[in-house]
């Protein structure tokens, strides 16, 4: 392992902080193995749950890339730097039993990367039973409990749980914590007024790491057809989301303390974006859309870019964590300059200079 890149995330040692996040590109074993081959510190396999409706939903998915002027881009696995992803999604399309066996086989051959099963509970009633069976059968080093899937409120009733209430997060994580003894990574929604409160509730209930944050739901009209793109509302994410995720990382770190492991998702496109997330307080970064739309080479390039940055800085990934977040200041602490604003006003709006 490269000591510059090694990190510990909620009790799990990773060779580097770049995690290939759960998505359609990880439905087949070949996708998981490709992520491992390209060096991902961990791979979170495509999520499943106990709901037939969630499996059926994958047949109604759709995907589109847009640039910053809302022009649709070709899906050529070489997206423009400003590309954003709009999509509907579903869970693993085959039976839960086949997912369980496939995931167990992948965990057994994971090598230097850590293969992490991911469940998106459809209901409280089955969540702990599901988690306990997944841990027992797969022998995994960690499990992801995703309660922040952006499609939760658009999916068929009872298909996917999306929790935005701290009390409900606490209750669900407590229930699962009682039946598993491996590290639990809890993935949280960004569709909340207080993501930090959700993370605090998860940690209080026994989570080992919290991932911030699920993508947002969006609605994009098409000017030619005058209909919604994809025909529906859909999850939306891109590089523009990075500062929003960084804000919640910093606020959460301030609330729960620096000893709690946070992971970032939503906004990372390359290794320098990963460094930005580390500086904001993340111990590791889940890259999902960037890999889904750009191919598995994104993983290797991001690792190399991060390593080059750390080498140039004489730093380590662990040393970077939270450094910018811990220097965050309030507006009131900034240096006063009564004339500063005038530099940013169009010339025609500036006060006339006295002769």
Secondary structure as UniProt FT lines:
FT   TURN            3..5
FT   STRAND          7..9
FT   TURN            10..11
FT   STRAND          12..14
FT   STRAND          18..20
FT   HELIX           24..26
FT   HELIX           29..37
FT   TURN            38..39
FT   STRAND          42..44
FT   HELIX           52..56
FT   HELIX           57..60
FT   STRAND          62..66
FT   TURN            68..69
FT   STRAND          72..73
FT   TURN            81..82
FT   STRAND          84..88
FT   HELIX           96..108
FT   TURN            111..112
FT   STRAND          114..119
FT   HELIX           124..138
FT   STRAND          142..146
FT   TURN            150..154
FT   TURN            157..158
FT   HELIX           166..177
FT   TURN            178..179
FT   STRAND          183..188
FT   HELIX           195..204
FT   TURN            205..206
FT   STRAND          209..212
FT   STRAND          216..218
FT   TURN            223..225
FT   HELIX           229..231
FT   STRAND          234..238
FT   HELIX           239..241
FT   HELIX           242..256
FT   TURN            258..259
FT   STRAND          261..265
FT   HELIX           271..280
FT   STRAND          284..287
FT   HELIX           289..294
FT   HELIX           297..313
FT   HELIX           317..320
FT   TURN            321..324
FT   HELIX           325..327
FT   HELIX           331..333
FT   TURN            338..339
FT   HELIX           340..344
FT   HELIX           347..349
//
